Amino acid sequence: MNKKSMGLIASLVFALVAAGSFYWLWTISKTEASTISTSTADYTVVEIESVKKEAVSILSGLVNKSSLPIDVPTEKMGRTNPFSDY
């Protein structure tokens, strides 16, 4: 056998092994996904009133010190850009 036919056979074997392993992984993942079942468990309701009260107490102390969008300062208008003079 020459080198080309050995390379062709090796690449075909590699392709078959890779395709077979992907198919095997795909079939395993499908069987595991189908065996998962949900149970009807009773869930406890989480009370968030205390969290709401804490958030209101934290946010009530904040003060808005600027408006959005930020206005363009007029004292810098008319100045040349030092980075554009290259």
C-alpha positions, 0 to 999 in steps of 0.5 A, spaced: 500 500 500 502 506 498 502 512 503 495 516 499 491 509 500 494 509 508 492 516 509 485 515 506 483 509 510 486 512 516 481 518 515 475 514 513 476 510 520 477 516 524 471 519 521 467 513 522 469 513 529 468 520 530 461 519 527 460 513 532 462 517 538 457 523 536 451 518 535 453 514 542 453 521 546 447 523 542 443 517 544 445 517 551 443 524 552 436 523 549 435 517 554 437 521 560 433 527 558 427 522 557 428 519 564 427 526 568 420 526 571 418 532 575 414 531 582 408 535 584 412 537 591 409 543 595 413 549 594 413 554 600 411 561 599 417 566 600 415 572 604 418 578 600 415 584 605 421 584 609 425 585 603 421 590 600 421 594 606 428 594 607 429 596 600 425 602 601 428 604 607 435 604 603 433 607 597 429 613 601 436 616 603 438 617 596 438 623 593 438 625 585 444 630 584 444 630 577 439 629 571 440 624 565 442 625 560 448 630 563 448 637 560 454 639 556 458 644 560 457 651 556 464 653 559 468 648 555 465 650 548 469 653 543 476 650 546 480 646 541 481 639 542 488 637 544 487 630 541 485 632 534 492 636 533 496 630 530 
